[in-house]
Amino acid sequence: MIAKDFKTIRRDLHKIPELGFQEFKTQKYLIDYITDLPAHRYELKKWKTGLLVKVPGTNPSRVIGYRSDIDGLPIKEETGLEFHSTHEGRMHACGHDLHMSIALGVLTHFVQSPIEDDLLFIFQPAEEGPGGAQPMLDSSELNEWMPDAIFALHIAPEYEVGTVAIKEGLLFANTSELFITFKGKGGHAAYPHQTKDMIVAASYFVTQLQSIVSRNVDPLDSAVITIGKMESGTVQNIIAETATLEGTIRTLSPKSMKSVKTRLEALVEGMKISYDCDIEVDYGSMYQQVYNDPKWTKDFVTFIEKTENRNLVICKEAMTGEDFGYMLEKIPGFMFWLGVNSPYGLHHSKLVPDEGAIDFAISLLTDYFESLNGKN
């Protein structure tokens, strides 16, 4: 039986969003909850600001992994909720507060009612950046308890509560951050001929970027280049010496990611000549595509089709980025979308997921893991 109000836990966690590898309050909250469970029924390890919690099985022959991300985003919350973020400029705007409360619910159930398999609950930091999955995979802590299969979910505002959306193969895109710095020569607005104006250079480069997807990517493939932030200048009558662009690249294939970057770097070389300036490109964090294992995905789809009051959608791939892809590259498993019915999308300052999805997901996952009991 599930003995806790996991909606309340979600609200507690919603108040304390923290950025990647800064999740100290979040880690403490999770530890405080977990250590109230019967100590002989689990093993716990810290990894940086994350946690690994193993629930021993009754007759284990494998380890089943379940991952929840735990970090928030640098977004000022505008939900108006009574339990709004208490950390100024930080918000759980991607549902990781729900992800954690769901994972705690499933963990609590199996501490009380173990199955044959060992279960490993992974509370992973820094999903939003700079990326916690890959270094966690490389850690001695996780390697000692390496799962044989691994699963995760992500909330989906566009689906109703009670809906699960999934597909075999590619689910989320390959993603890369993009940081570009232009360095020229500043000066007085009255003497432009004595300067190298980086606002003009950066603005022109933004328009050039739009040609990469339309003219250098196969129309039957997909790619996105978005510049979400541009900074330059200090005052209206001074020509800017520097400019910075920040954005993201997303593709449905590793080949297209390489092609986009090759073409971008060629445009950079041309811009250096055209505007007589220096340009530096940094790709920041890069995330592996999320690729659902066909065998495990088929098994999950069959399980849902046999149950009542659970709506299954076979969805299309999305340009969303998720570092869970690194785990799926090494360990077979899947990720699925969980409907939370919100008019505001992921990373929006007004995102308010329907908390009814929490109990639905806990029930869904406990039933699914129990259906795996003794089945290979």
C-alpha positions in Angstrom: 0.0 0.0 0.0 1.1 3.6 -0.7 1.1 5.3 2.7 2.1 8.9 1.8 0.4 11.9 0.2 2.8 12.3 -2.7 1.0 15.4 -3.9 2.2 17.1 -0.7 5.7 15.8 -1.4 5.5 17.3 -4.9 4.5 20.7 -3.4 7.3 20.6 -0.9 9.8 19.9 -3.7 8.2 22.5 -6.0 9.2 25.2 -3.4 12.9 24.4 -3.5 14.0 24.1 -7.2 17.8 24.1 -7.6 20.0 24.1 -10.7 22.2 21.3 -11.8 24.7 20.0 -9.2 23.4 22.6 -6.8 20.5 20.4 -5.5 21.6 20.3 -1.9 18.2 21.0 -0.3 16.5 18.6 -2.8 19.0 15.8 -1.9 18.4 16.4 1.8 14.6 16.3 1.4 14.9 13.0 -0.5 17.2 11.5 2.1 15.0 12.6 5.0 12.0 10.9 3.4 13.9 7.7 2.4 15.5 7.3 5.8 12.1 7.2 7.4 11.5 3.9 5.5 12.5 0.6 7.1 16.3 0.7 7.0 16.7 -3.1 6.4 14.7 -2.9 3.2 17.0 -0.6 1.1 20.6 0.5 0.5 21.4 4.1 -0.2 24.4 5.8 -1.8 25.1 9.5 -2.5 26.6 10.6 -5.8 27.3 14.3 -6.0 23.9 15.9 -5.4 22.1 12.8 -6.5 21.1 9.5 -4.9 21.0 5.8 -5.7 18.6 3.6 -3.7 18.6 -0.1 -4.1 15.6 -2.3 -3.0 16.8 -5.9 -2.8 14.5 -8.5 -4.4 13.3 -11.7 -2.9 15.1 -13.9 -5.5 17.1 -11.5 -7.7 18.6 -12.5 -11.1 18.7 -8.9 -12.5 18.5 -5.3 -11.5 15.6 -3.2 -12.8 16.4 0.6 -12.9 14.1 3.6 -12.6 15.4 7.1 -13.1 14.0 10.4 -11.9 15.7 13.8 -12.6 15.8 16.2 -9.7 17.0 19.7 -10.9 15.0 22.9 -11.7 15.4 25.7 -14.3 16.6 29.3 -14.2 13.0 30.6 -14.7 11.0 33.1 -12.6 7.8 31.4 -11.6 4.5 33.1 -12.6 2.0 30.4 -11.6 0.4 32.2 -8.6 0.4 28.9 -6.7 0.4 29.0 -2.9 3.3 26.6 -2.9 5.3 28.6 -5.5 9.1 28.5 -5.6 10.9 30.1 -2.7 14.1 30.4 -4.7 14.0 33.6 -6.7 14.6 33.0 -10.4 14.3 29.2 -10.1 11.4 27.0 -10.9 10.4 23.4 -11.5 9.1 24.2 -14.9 9.8 20.8 -16.5 8.0 18.6 -14.0 11.0 17.2 -12.1 9.1 17.8 -8.9 6.4 15.4 -10.2 9.1 13.0 -11.4 10.6 12.8 -7.9 7.3 12.4 -6.1 6.3 9.5 -8.4 9.7 7.8 -7.9 9.3 8.1 -4.2 5.8 6.6 -4.4 7.1 3.6 -6.4 10.1 3.2 -4.1 7.8 3.2 -1.0 5.6 0.6 -2.5 8.4 -1.9 -3.2 10.1 -1.3 0.1 6.9 -2.6 1.6 6.2 -5.2 -1.1 9.3 -6.4 -2.8 9.4 -8.4 -6.0 12.0 -11.0 -7.1 14.1 -8.5 -9.0 16.4 -6.0 -7.4 15.1 -2.4 -8.0 17.4 0.5 -8.4 16.0 4.1 -8.0 18.2 6.7 -9.5 17.7 10.3 -8.5 19.8 12.1 -11.1 21.0 15.7 -10.8 21.7 18.2 -13.6 19.4 16.9 -16.4 18.7 20.4 -17.6 22.5 21.1 -17.6 25.3 20.6 -17.7 24.2 16.9 -17.9 24.3 14.4 -15.0 23.5 11.1 -16.8 26.8 10.5 -18.5 29.1 11.2 -15.5 26.7 9.2 -13.3 27.0 6.3 -15.7 30.8 6.5 -15.4 30.7 6.6 -11.6 31.9 3.7 -9.4 28.7 4.0 -7.4 26.4 3.3 -10.3 28.7 0.7 -11.8 28.5 -1.4 -8.7 24.7 -1.5 -9.1 24.4 -1.3 -12.9 20.9 -2.1 -14.0 20.1 -4.7 -16.6 17.1 -2.6 -17.8 16.1 1.0 -17.1 13.0 3.1 -17.4 11.9 6.7 -17.0 9.0 9.0 -17.7 8.6 12.7 -18.6 5.5 14.8 -18.1 3.6 15.9 -21.2 1.3 19.0 -20.8 -0.5 18.3 -24.1 -2.0 14.9 -23.0 -4.8 14.3 -20.5 -4.2 12.7 -17.2 -4.4 8.9 -17.7 -2.6 9.0 -21.0 0.7 7.3 -21.7 2.5 8.2 -25.0 5.4 6.2 -26.3 7.0 4.8 -29.4 9.7 2.3 -30.3 13.0 3.6 -31.4 13.7 7.3 -31.6 11.6 9.3 -29.1 13.7 12.5 -28.4 16.3 14.3 -30.5 20.0 14.7 -30.4 20.6 18.1 -28.9 23.5 20.5 -28.4 23.8 23.9 -26.7 25.2 26.7 -28.8 27.2 29.7 -27.5 28.8 32.1 -30.1 30.9 35.1 -29.1 31.7 37.9 -31.6 34.7 40.2 -30.9 35.3 43.4 -32.9 36.1 47.0 -32.2 33.9 49.5 -30.4 33.7 53.2 -30.8 31.5 56.3 -31.1 28.3 56.0 -33.1 29.3 59.1 -35.2 32.4 57.3 -36.5 31.3 53.8 -37.7 34.1 53.6 -40.2 36.6 53.4 -37.3 34.9 50.4 -35.7 33.9 46.8 -36.2 30.2 46.7 -35.2 29.4 43.3 -33.6 25.6 44.0 -33.4 25.5 44.1 -37.2 27.7 41.0 -37.5 25.7 39.0 -35.0 22.4 40.1 -36.4 23.4 39.1 -39.9 24.7 35.8 -38.6 21.4 34.9 -37.0 19.7 35.3 -40.4 22.4 33.2 -42.1 21.8 30.4 -39.6 18.2 30.0 -40.9 19.6 28.8 -44.2 21.3 25.8 -42.7 18.1 23.8 -42.0 16.4 24.9 -45.2 19.3 24.3 -47.6 21.7 21.9 -45.9 19.5 19.3 -44.2 17.7 16.5 -46.1 14.0 17.6 -46.2 13.1 14.0 -45.1 15.2 14.5 -42.0 14.6 17.1 -39.3 16.7 19.7 -37.6 16.1 22.9 -35.6 18.5 25.8 -34.9 17.1 28.3 -32.4 18.8 31.4 -31.0 17.1 32.2 -27.8 19.3 34.9 -26.4 21.3 37.8 -27.8 23.3 40.3 -25.8 25.4 43.3 -27.1 26.0 46.9 -26.5 25.9 49.3 -23.5 24.2 52.5 -24.6 22.6 54.0 -27.8 25.5 56.0 -29.1 28.3 53.5 -28.7 29.0 50.9 -31.3 29.3 47.5 -29.7 32.7 45.8 -29.5 31.3 42.4 -28.6 28.1 40.3 -29.0 27.0 36.9 -27.8 24.4 34.5 -29.1 23.0 31.6 -27.1 20.8 28.9 -28.6 20.3 25.2 -29.3 20.7 22.7 -32.1 18.3 19.7 -32.4 18.4 16.9 -34.9 16.7 13.5 -35.4 20.0 11.8 -36.4 23.6 12.0 -35.3 24.6 12.5 -39.0 22.5 15.6 -39.3 24.0 17.0 -36.1 27.4 16.7 -37.6 26.3 18.2 -40.9 24.7 21.2 -39.1 27.8 21.9 -37.1 30.1 21.6 -40.1 28.0 24.1 -42.1 27.7 26.4 -39.1 31.5 26.5 -38.7 31.9 27.2 -42.4 29.6 30.2 -42.0 31.6 31.4 -39.0 34.8 31.4 -41.1 33.0 33.5 -43.8 31.8 35.9 -41.1 35.3 36.4 -39.8 36.4 37.6 -43.2 33.3 39.6 -44.0 33.2 41.6 -40.7 37.0 41.4 -39.9 36.3 40.1 -36.5 37.0 37.1 -34.2 34.3 34.5 -33.5 34.3 31.7 -30.9 31.9 28.8 -31.0 31.2 26.6 -27.9 28.7 23.8 -28.1 28.3 23.4 -24.3 26.3 20.3 -23.3 25.4 17.8 -25.9 22.8 15.1 -25.3 22.4 11.7 -26.9 19.1 10.9 -28.6 16.5 9.0 -26.5 16.1 5.7 -28.3 13.6 3.2 -26.9 14.5 -0.4 -27.0 11.9 -2.2 -29.2 11.6 -5.3 -27.1 11.0 -3.5 -23.8 8.7 -0.9 -25.5 6.6 -3.7 -27.0 6.3 -5.3 -23.6 5.2 -2.1 -22.0 2.7 -1.3 -24.7 1.2 -4.9 -24.4 0.9 -4.4 -20.6 -1.0 -1.1 -21.0 -3.3 -2.5 -23.6 -4.3 -5.3 -21.2 -5.2 -2.8 -18.4 -8.2 -0.6 -17.8 -8.5 3.2 -17.5 -5.1 3.8 -19.1 -5.1 5.6 -22.5 -2.2 4.6 -24.8 -1.0 6.8 -27.6 1.7 5.7 -30.1 3.3 9.1 -30.5 5.7 10.7 -33.0 9.3 11.5 -32.1 9.9 15.0 -30.6 12.7 17.5 -30.8 12.9 17.5 -27.0 16.3 16.9 -25.5 16.9 14.5 -22.5 20.2 13.2 -21.1 18.4 9.9 -20.3 19.5 9.0 -23.8 23.0 8.3 -22.5 21.5 5.7 -20.1 19.5 4.1 -22.9 22.6 3.9 -25.1 24.2 1.7 -22.5 21.2 0.0 -20.9 18.1 -1.3 -22.7 14.8 0.2 -21.7 12.5 3.1 -22.5 11.1 6.5 -21.6 7.5 7.5 -22.0 5.3 10.7 -21.9 2.9 11.0 -19.0 -0.1 13.2 -19.6 -0.5 16.1 -17.1 -3.1 18.3 -18.9 -1.7 21.9 -18.8 -2.3 24.7 -21.3 1.3 25.8 -20.7 4.2 23.8 -22.1 7.4 22.6 -20.7 9.8 25.3 -19.5 7.0 27.8 -19.3 6.8 30.1 -16.2 3.1 29.3 -15.8 3.3 25.5 -16.2 0.9 23.9 -13.6 0.6 20.1 -14.2 -2.5 18.3 -13.0 -1.4 16.5 -9.8 -3.8 13.7 -10.5 -1.0 12.3 -12.7 1.1 11.5 -9.7 -1.1 8.7 -8.3 -1.9 7.5 -11.8 1.8 7.1 -12.6 2.7 5.4 -9.2 -0.1 2.9 -9.8 1.0 2.4 -13.4 4.6 1.8 -12.6 4.1 -0.4 -9.6 1.7 -2.6 -11.6 4.2 -2.8 -14.5 7.2 -3.7 -12.3 5.1 -6.3 -10.6 4.1 -7.7 -14.0 7.9 -8.3 -14.6 8.2 -10.4 -11.5 10.1 -13.5 -12.5 9.6 -12.8 -16.2 12.8 -12.5 -18.4 
